[in-house]
Amino acid sequence: MLKTKQAALDEITVYEQRVTKAKTAWKNRDHDRFAPVREVLRNMCAGNSRCMYCEDSAADEIEHVRPKSLYPE
């Protein structure tokens, strides 16, 4: 499923359109599918469960390594 969604984004050659499509896809994602991932992230963090990438937000951000606005793929 992820490969199919990625392939659809990869077909878009205009950067701005790609960003818009990626943001829309992320906003409309199936939140229930991400619950196990969020649980793993929370368990990996010690103490107050801060994000391991930025150490600023809660440790439940799935898409936090590279922002969709700069990396829509």
Residue frames as qw, qx, qy, qz and C-alpha x, y, z in Angstrom:
[[0.000, 0.885, 0.465, 0.000, 0.00, 0.00, 0.00],
 [0.297, -0.802, 0.100, 0.509, 2.78, 2.45, 0.86],
 [0.418, -0.138, 0.597, 0.671, 4.58, 1.70, -2.41],
 [0.220, 0.623, 0.663, 0.350, 1.40, 2.48, -4.34],
 [0.129, -0.944, -0.252, 0.172, 0.93, 5.78, -2.54],
 [0.407, -0.608, 0.326, 0.599, 4.60, 6.68, -3.07],
 [0.421, 0.173, 0.669, 0.588, 4.37, 5.82, -6.77],
 [0.124, 0.834, 0.514, 0.156, 1.42, 8.19, -7.14],
 [0.241, -0.908, 0.030, 0.341, 3.47, 11.01, -5.60],
 [0.511, -0.342, 0.518, 0.595, 6.52, 10.16, -7.71],
 [0.426, 0.500, 0.629, 0.416, 4.47, 10.62, -10.90],
 [0.023, 0.970, 0.237, -0.052, 3.88, 14.29, -10.08],
 [0.688, 0.250, 0.011, 0.681, 6.67, 16.33, -11.65],
 [0.006, -0.725, 0.007, -0.688, 5.69, 19.83, -10.48],
 [0.335, 0.077, -0.695, 0.631, 7.14, 20.29, -6.98],
 [0.302, -0.108, 0.289, -0.902, 4.33, 22.49, -5.63],
 [0.771, -0.059, -0.307, -0.555, 1.69, 20.01, -6.80],
 [0.668, 0.058, -0.717, 0.191, 3.66, 17.17, -5.23],
 [0.084, 0.103, -0.598, 0.790, 3.78, 19.00, -1.89],
 [0.545, -0.082, 0.059, -0.832, 0.04, 19.69, -2.01],
 [0.811, -0.003, -0.500, -0.303, -0.74, 16.04, -2.82],
 [0.512, 0.087, -0.737, 0.431, 1.56, 14.80, -0.02],
 [0.142, -0.111, 0.464, -0.867, -0.05, 17.12, 2.53],
 [0.699, -0.054, -0.129, -0.701, -3.53, 16.02, 1.48],
 [0.769, 0.043, -0.635, -0.053, -2.58, 12.35, 1.64],
 [0.314, 0.101, -0.707, 0.625, -1.05, 12.79, 5.11],
 [0.352, -0.107, 0.281, -0.886, -4.09, 14.68, 6.39],
 [0.799, 0.021, -0.155, -0.581, -6.41, 11.93, 5.12],
 [0.328, 0.307, -0.888, 0.098, -4.33, 9.00, 6.41],
 [0.768, -0.376, -0.471, -0.217, -5.80, 6.12, 8.38],
 [0.214, -0.710, 0.452, -0.496, -4.99, 7.11, 11.97],
 [0.900, -0.304, 0.217, -0.225, -5.69, 3.62, 13.33],
 [0.907, 0.314, -0.152, 0.237, -2.87, 2.14, 11.25],
 [0.324, 0.646, -0.390, 0.570, -0.38, 4.48, 12.91],
 [0.662, -0.658, 0.105, -0.342, -1.38, 3.60, 16.49],
 [0.951, -0.201, 0.002, 0.236, 1.11, 0.71, 16.79],
 [0.596, 0.461, -0.105, 0.650, 3.90, 2.90, 15.39],
 [0.187, -0.760, 0.137, -0.608, 3.14, 5.65, 17.89],
 [0.844, -0.520, 0.048, -0.125, 3.19, 3.11, 20.71],
 [0.882, 0.076, -0.053, 0.462, 6.63, 1.87, 19.65],
 [0.300, 0.630, -0.116, 0.707, 7.93, 5.45, 19.48],
 [0.491, -0.733, 0.104, -0.460, 6.61, 6.17, 22.98],
 [0.937, -0.338, 0.036, 0.073, 8.23, 3.00, 24.33],
 [0.760, 0.324, -0.090, 0.556, 11.57, 3.91, 22.77],
 [0.069, 0.705, -0.158, 0.688, 11.69, 7.23, 24.60],
 [0.518, -0.260, -0.645, 0.498, 12.83, 7.43, 28.17],
 [0.141, -0.220, -0.340, 0.903, 11.65, 9.89, 30.77],
 [0.299, 0.497, 0.326, -0.747, 9.19, 12.48, 29.57],
 [0.589, 0.421, 0.672, 0.157, 8.69, 10.92, 26.10],
 [0.158, 0.787, -0.143, -0.579, 10.12, 13.70, 23.96],
 [0.799, 0.596, -0.025, -0.074, 10.70, 13.31, 20.24],
 [0.802, -0.293, 0.283, 0.437, 14.05, 11.63, 19.50],
 [0.567, 0.496, 0.283, 0.594, 14.59, 13.83, 16.45],
 [0.081, 0.716, 0.033, 0.692, 13.87, 17.33, 17.72],
 [0.406, -0.193, -0.676, 0.583, 13.53, 16.67, 21.47],
 [0.136, -0.052, 0.118, -0.982, 10.84, 19.33, 21.49],
 [0.662, -0.107, -0.201, -0.714, 7.51, 17.68, 20.68],
 [0.793, -0.207, 0.469, -0.329, 5.84, 14.57, 22.06],
 [0.155, -0.356, 0.879, 0.276, 7.27, 11.24, 20.92],
 [0.570, 0.369, 0.714, -0.170, 4.30, 10.35, 18.75],
 [0.399, 0.737, -0.173, -0.518, 5.14, 12.15, 15.52],
 [0.868, 0.168, 0.440, 0.159, 5.43, 9.66, 12.67],
 [0.595, 0.688, 0.197, 0.366, 6.48, 12.12, 9.97],
 [0.305, -0.939, 0.029, 0.155, 9.01, 14.10, 11.94],
 [0.736, -0.203, 0.304, 0.570, 12.35, 13.16, 10.35],
 [0.210, -0.011, 0.386, 0.898, 11.93, 15.28, 7.23],
 [0.333, 0.460, 0.373, -0.733, 9.05, 17.73, 6.85],
 [0.542, 0.490, 0.667, 0.145, 6.59, 16.98, 4.03],
 [0.229, 0.933, 0.105, -0.258, 6.75, 20.62, 2.96],
 [0.003, -0.771, 0.556, 0.310, 10.39, 20.18, 1.90],
 [0.024, -0.252, 0.947, 0.198, 10.38, 16.45, 1.11],
 [0.698, 0.107, 0.097, -0.701, 6.99, 15.50, -0.37],
 [0.602, 0.238, -0.724, -0.239, 8.13, 12.05, -1.49]]
